[in-house]
Amino acid sequence: NLENNKIILSGFSQGCMISINIGLTSEQAYNSIIGFSGKIINIENLKMRIKSHTKTLLIHGDQDDIVSPTHLLEAKDFFLRENVEIETHLIKNCTHHIPMEASSIALNYILKNIK
């Protein structure tokens, strides 16, 4: 019986992609989305299906050779155009993994958003 506003969706890489998709197409917004090293799978498709405006934190490594860091900028642009609250962080010298710095940023975001 958990309500969406008490749930934070989170994922790494493909898990991030799924979290973004679910978080923005659900009838009710979630508390937030925290995504690491992901992207929006299909921007035009998501644009047609967006139903909720779940605030989002996206974190990406600037040296990611699996999911290009340019996807962070594309996602940020999408969120801004759709009037969805977005916070982004590009971690220096970081490849396709979750470094301690990213975990710390995410934890602070959670603490700020949990009531």
N, C-alpha and C positions, 0 to 999 in steps of 0.2 A: 504493500500500500504506500510505497514511497512516491511522493510527488516529484515531477520533473525539476522543480525549482530547488530540490535538495540533492540533485544528482549532477556530478561533474563528469563529463565524457572526456576521456583522454586516450591517447595512443601514440605510438612511434611508427613512422614510415607509413605503411599501408593502414595501420591502426589509426593514425592521424587522419588519413583520407576518409576512412569510414566514420570517424567521430565527427568530422566536419559535415559530411553528408547527412548523417542522422540528426545532428544538432540543429541544422538549418531547415530540414524538411519535416520535422515533427510538428504536430498540431500545436503543442505547447513548448515554449522555450525551456531549456535546461538551465541549471545554475550557471554553467559555463562549459567551454570546451578548452582543453589544453592539448595542443598538438606539437609533437616533436618531429622534425625532419620529414614533413609530408607535403601535400599539395592538394589543390582542388582537382579532382579527377577530370571533370568536364565542366568548365565554367559556364558555357551556354546552356547546358542541360540543367545545371544547378540553379541558374538564374530563373528558369521557367518553373522550378519546383520549390523554391524557397517559400517557407510558410512562417517560420519563426526567426527571431533575431537574438539568438543565444550569443552572449558576449564571449569573446575568444582571445586566447593567448597562443601565439605561434612562435616557436623557437626553432632555429635552424643553424647548422654549422656552415661557416663560410667556405670550408674546404670539402664539403659533401660531394662525393663523386658518384653517388648512387641516385639521389634525388637532388637535382641542381638547386642551389640556394636562390636562383632567380624565381623559383616557384613561390618563395616567401613573399617577394614583392608583388607577384601576380595575385596571390591570395589577399594581400593587404589592400591592393587596389579594388578587388572585388568587394571585400567587406566594407570599405569606405563608400563605394558607389551604392551599395545596398543598405547603407545606414545601420550597419551592425558594428557594435563596439568592438574594436580590435586593438590588441597590444602585440607588438612583435619585438623579437630580440634575435640579432644575428651574432652568434658566438664566434670569436676570432680563433683561428687555428684549430677548428673543430671539423672532423670528418663525420661519417654517418653513424653517430652514436649519441648517447645522452651523457654529457659530462656533468660533473658535480655542480658547476656554475648554472647549468640549465635546470637541474633538480632544485637548486636553491631558489631560482627565479619562480619556478612553478609552485613550490611550497609557499612562498610569500604571496603569490596570486591566490592560492587556495585560501590561505588565512584571511586575506582581505575580502574574499567573496562569500565565505561561509558565515552564516548568521546564527 
